[in-house]
């Protein structure tokens, strides 16, 4: 501690450092976010060139002060240090932020709804993960944010893994079995009314199989894992393919 010194002369921050500083400020004032909205005058007319802001917690109308360097080019989203009330409500200590940051920084203020059906979830062989696309909501008033790609979670993750497995996305050799399936793998995403769906999904959930790596480890311990479940989908003679799937 004795060696710590205050630097009075420092180089200006780089672009990357500026970005990190803005993200740190956003994280510290995450409940003081405001978004830009069209300005509406006393006659109810909407301006195309003037803007106001509404705060995330109570949607109070506020403005960027004319002395702010952001006044002439108002960002879509900002965080502010405090609100000053004069003839208007002005934000003080304003920092421009990206709405894409809110999903990671927002914590309990963020709500992640069900994954979008279009575009659908997909399996990434390079990372061995299943991702989906969501349209997050932020704050008590449910501000809808931009569509973002996110890791698929919950039961849907296991259902989609089972679907991708049968379709050959996890192990390409499974594609050779598709002509013999008694149903399309897409039924795995629907209601669990058929025995073959219940058995396969339950085995995957119980063993927490949501990646190729985990399935390979399970086959090392039990080479016949899923064999009984898959037998409900294809004739017994076709199951010779599944025993060699790990070699792909």
C-alpha positions in Angstrom: 0.0 0.0 0.0 2.9 2.4 0.7 4.0 2.1 -2.9 0.7 3.3 -4.4 0.9 6.6 -6.1 -1.7 8.8 -7.7 -0.8 9.5 -11.3 -1.5 13.1 -12.2 -0.4 12.6 -15.9 -2.0 9.7 -17.7 -2.4 8.9 -21.3 -6.0 9.2 -22.7 -7.8 5.9 -22.6 -7.9 3.8 -25.7 -11.1 2.9 -27.5 -11.2 -0.5 -25.8 -10.6 1.2 -22.4 -13.4 3.7 -23.1 -15.7 0.8 -23.9 -14.9 -1.0 -20.6 -15.4 2.2 -18.6 -18.8 2.7 -20.2 -19.7 -0.9 -19.3 -18.5 -0.4 -15.7 -20.6 2.7 -15.4 -23.6 0.9 -16.9 -23.3 -1.9 -14.4 -23.1 0.6 -11.5 -26.2 2.5 -12.6 -28.2 -0.4 -14.1 -31.4 0.8 -12.4 -30.9 4.3 -13.8 -31.3 3.5 -17.5 -33.2 5.7 -19.8 -34.2 5.1 -23.4 -34.8 7.6 -26.2 -38.4 8.2 -27.4 -39.8 10.7 -29.9 -40.6 14.2 -28.4 -44.3 15.0 -28.1 -45.2 18.7 -27.8 -48.1 20.1 -25.8 -50.4 19.7 -28.8 -49.7 16.0 -29.1 -47.5 16.4 -32.2 -44.5 14.0 -32.5 -41.2 15.5 -33.6 -38.9 13.8 -36.0 -35.9 15.8 -34.9 -36.3 16.2 -31.1 -36.2 13.5 -28.5 -37.0 12.9 -24.9 -36.1 10.0 -22.6 -38.1 7.8 -20.2 -36.5 6.1 -17.2 -36.6 2.4 -16.8 -38.0 2.2 -13.2 -41.0 4.5 -13.5 -41.0 5.8 -17.1 -40.6 9.4 -16.0 -40.0 11.8 -18.9 -36.5 13.4 -18.9 -34.1 15.1 -21.2 -30.4 15.4 -22.0 -29.3 18.9 -21.0 -28.4 21.3 -23.9 -24.8 21.7 -22.4 -24.2 17.9 -22.7 -21.9 16.7 -25.5 -24.5 14.1 -26.2 -27.3 16.6 -26.8 -26.8 16.9 -30.6 -26.5 13.2 -31.1 -28.7 11.5 -28.5 -28.0 7.8 -28.0 -30.7 5.2 -28.0 -29.9 4.2 -24.4 -28.1 6.0 -21.6 -27.5 5.7 -17.9 -27.5 8.8 -15.7 -26.1 9.7 -12.3 -29.0 11.8 -11.1 -32.1 13.7 -12.2 -32.2 17.5 -11.9 -35.7 19.2 -11.8 -36.0 22.7 -13.2 -38.6 23.7 -15.8 -37.9 20.2 -17.1 -36.4 17.0 -15.7 -32.8 16.8 -16.9 -30.4 13.9 -16.6 -27.0 14.6 -15.1 -23.9 12.5 -15.6 -25.1 10.9 -18.8 -23.2 8.0 -20.4 -24.2 6.3 -23.7 -24.6 2.5 -23.5 -25.6 -0.3 -25.8 -28.9 -2.1 -25.2 -27.1 -5.4 -25.8 -25.3 -4.9 -22.5 -28.5 -4.9 -20.4 -29.1 -8.6 -20.8 -25.8 -9.5 -19.1 -25.6 -6.6 -16.6 -29.3 -6.3 -15.7 -29.6 -9.2 -13.3 -33.1 -9.4 -11.8 -34.2 -6.5 -14.0 -33.9 -8.8 -17.1 -36.6 -11.3 -18.1 -35.7 -13.9 -20.7 -38.9 -15.2 -22.4 -39.2 -18.5 -24.2 -36.8 -19.0 -27.1 -38.0 -17.8 -30.5 -39.2 -20.5 -32.9 -37.8 -18.4 -35.8 -34.8 -18.5 -36.0 -34.8 -21.9 -34.3 -32.2 -23.2 -31.8 -29.1 -24.7 -33.3 -26.2 -27.0 -32.4 -22.6 -25.7 -32.7 -20.2 -28.5 -33.2 -17.2 -26.3 -32.6 -18.3 -25.4 -29.1 -20.5 -28.5 -28.4 -23.3 -26.2 -27.3 -26.9 -25.5 -28.2 -27.9 -21.9 -28.6 -31.2 -20.2 -29.2 -32.5 -16.7 -30.0 -34.4 -14.7 -27.5 -35.9 -11.2 -27.2 -35.1 -10.2 -23.7 -37.2 -7.7 -21.7 -35.7 -5.2 -19.3 -37.1 -3.4 -16.3 -40.6 -3.4 -14.6 -42.2 -2.0 -17.8 -40.8 -4.8 -19.9 -38.8 -2.9 -22.4 -38.2 -5.2 -25.4 -34.6 -5.5 -26.3 -32.9 -6.6 -29.5 -32.9 -10.3 -30.5 -29.9 -12.0 -29.0 -28.3 -15.4 -29.2 -28.0 -17.2 -25.9 -27.3 -20.7 -24.5 -30.5 -22.8 -24.4 -31.4 -23.8 -20.9 -33.9 -25.9 -19.0 -35.9 -28.8 -20.4 -35.8 -27.3 -23.8 -32.1 -27.8 -23.9 -32.5 -31.6 -23.5 -35.4 -31.9 -25.9 -33.4 -30.1 -28.6 -30.3 -32.2 -27.9 -32.4 -35.4 -28.4 -33.8 -33.9 -31.7 -30.3 -33.0 -32.9 -29.0 -36.4 -32.0 -31.6 -38.2 -34.1 -31.1 -35.8 -36.9 -27.4 -36.5 -37.1 -26.3 -33.0 -36.0 -24.3 -34.5 -33.0 -23.1 -37.7 -34.8 -23.4 -37.6 -38.6 -23.9 -41.4 -38.8 -27.4 -41.0 -37.3 -28.4 -39.3 -40.5 -28.4 -42.8 -42.1 -31.2 -43.8 -39.7 -33.6 -41.1 -40.6 -35.4 -43.0 -43.3 -36.2 -45.7 -40.8 -37.6 -43.5 -37.9 -41.2 -44.2 -37.0 -41.7 -40.5 -36.5 -39.9 -37.2 -37.4 -37.4 -36.1 -34.7 -39.3 -32.8 -34.5 -42.1 -34.5 -32.4 -39.6 -34.4 -29.5 -40.3 -30.7 -29.2 -44.0 -31.3 -28.8 -46.1 -32.8 -26.0 -44.7 -35.9 -24.4 -47.6 -38.2 -25.3 -45.7 -41.1 -27.0 -43.8 -43.7 -25.0 -40.7 -43.4 -27.3 -40.5 -39.7 -26.6 -41.0 -40.1 -22.9 -38.3 -42.8 -22.6 -35.7 -41.0 -24.6 -36.2 -37.5 -23.1 -36.3 -38.8 -19.5 -33.0 -40.7 -20.0 -31.3 -37.6 -21.4 -32.7 -35.4 -18.6 -31.9 -37.8 -15.8 -28.3 -38.1 -16.9 -28.0 -34.4 -17.8 -26.9 -35.2 -21.4 -26.8 -31.9 -23.2 -23.5 -32.2 -25.2 -21.6 -34.6 -27.4 -18.8 -34.8 -24.8 -21.2 -35.9 -22.0 -22.8 -38.6 -24.3 -19.4 -40.0 -25.2 -18.4 -40.2 -21.5 -21.7 -42.0 -20.8 -21.1 -44.5 -23.6 -17.6 -45.2 -22.2 -19.3 -46.2 -18.9 -22.3 -47.9 -20.5 -21.9 -48.8 -24.2 -25.7 -49.7 -24.3 -26.9 -46.4 -23.0 -29.9 -45.2 -25.0 -30.0 -48.5 -27.0 -33.4 -49.4 -25.5 -34.7 -45.9 -26.0 -33.6 -45.8 -29.7 -35.1 -49.2 -30.3 -38.5 -47.6 -30.0 -37.6 -45.3 -32.9 -36.0 -47.7 -35.4 -36.0 -51.4 -36.2 -33.5 -53.5 -34.2 -31.4 -54.2 -37.3 -30.6 -50.5 -37.7 -29.2 -50.0 -34.2 -25.8 -51.4 -35.3 -25.2 -47.9 -36.6 -25.6 -46.3 -33.2 -22.9 -48.6 -31.7 -20.4 -47.1 -34.1 -21.6 -43.5 -33.9 -18.9 -42.5 -31.4 -16.2 -43.3 -34.0 -17.4 -40.4 -36.2 
